[in-house]
Amino acid sequence: MRSCAESFSEYALRALGRDYGANLLPRGLDITLCDQLFLIGGGLIWNVYFACLALVIGFGLAVVVAVARFSENPFLSRPAGAFIFIFRGSPLFIQFFFFYSAFVLLPRAGIDIPLGFLTLTVNTSALTTAQVGGVIVLVLNTTAYSAELFVGALRAIPKGDLEAADAYGMSGFTKFRRVVFPSMLRLAWPSYTNEAIFLTHSTTLVFLSAFPARQQSGEAFYYARYFVDQTFNPFVAYPIVAAYFILLTLAIIGLFGLANRRLNRHLPKVQRPRLRFRPTYIR
């Protein structure tokens, strides 16, 4: 029976690959509580990787899509609206399967997919990995949801702020940078915090879908399912992964709360909006 120190050295970083821990995962009666704690905790590295990368890229894309959707130009607003509708209207789990099929199955069948900047062929193997293909799906999904939040915030900006910017002679990008963008963030931030939390929870779907875990290198929920299959006991591994995600959620609320106070630093404390976690049960 392994000690907790041995479990830590063998499985704390095992989620990064076989070069960072034991060659094989624990099996059967050899599995200890420490094995599950450290291996599931190590898998959380990938959840954080997926969430951070998708949030950073998706935030920038969401601002662009929201501005296009808010535009009075139909050649900008209609494609942006269609993009938002498609990715908000379809389940995320289906999106994972669809994109994996597009990245793998069609090229394998001899059907190349030209994207302009890239042609998907059987040799574009990076897109079939969770580290690349899975991130693309998460980015597109959070872009659509975040853009809709930002559009609502753009519509809620007080007209007096815009009129004041016009009175000061601001126009174009200066007006957007000094007035529109900060106001949009301030109004949308509490809802965007919930989007960040939901996206982090959604990272458990990456390996649950068709994207493979190479060398048994997966995220937290991947290892929780592995331990349940080995021990036939869901009352240890699943509570462990749930506890890890609760801690991760608290960390997100804390970090986004600091940003929220920064965005509303000009308001009296009694008028500053407080962040509230409102889980989305149906998406």
Salt bridges, closest charged atoms under 4 A:
ASP35 OD2 - ARG2 NH2 2.65
ASP166 OD1 - LYS175 NZ 3.09
GLU195 OE1 - ARG283 NH2 3.05
